[in-house]
Amino acid sequence: MPTDWLFGLGGGLLIGLGGAVFLLGNGRVMGASGIIGGLVDGSGKSNLAERLAFLAGVFLVPVLLYPLFTDLNTHATTNVAVLIAAGLCVGVGTRLANGCTSGHGVCGISRLSLRGMVATVFYIMAGGLTVVLFRHILGVI
């Protein structure tokens, strides 16, 4: 479909809006890995309800919107083991990097943070190399 880019644009705008609302409402940068990581390691007990609401939104919004967009192809693999392994690798990697693309890329770049810009460049490079390795060299995905 020639208008697929509109979904990417719309999603990016919604993530940016969510980051702005989160920053204005809480005074903190919206970093998904930090929000979710605080639930996993127990460091987010002081704002547990806020973290759970964020996590609920991450899971429930796609479930609610799925009936409206069933014909979209994300080009993601249907191999559940690969999806789980990829999610775990991304989660561990973002915790090691002290942030993710929502914190560094969306919120960091918009605040002209050098750390956010450098981290985003490395995230994009790592993602590109991963696709080349797994899809084009190993043929796994």
Buried (B, 14 or more C-beta within 10 A) or exposed (E): EEEEEEEEEEEEEEBBEBBBEBBEEEEBBBBBBBBBBBBEEEEBEEBEEBBEEBBEEEEEEEEEEEEEEEEEEEEEBEEEEBEEEBEEEBBEEBBEBBBBBBBBBBBBBBEEBEEBBEBBEEBEEBEEEBEEEBEEEEEEB
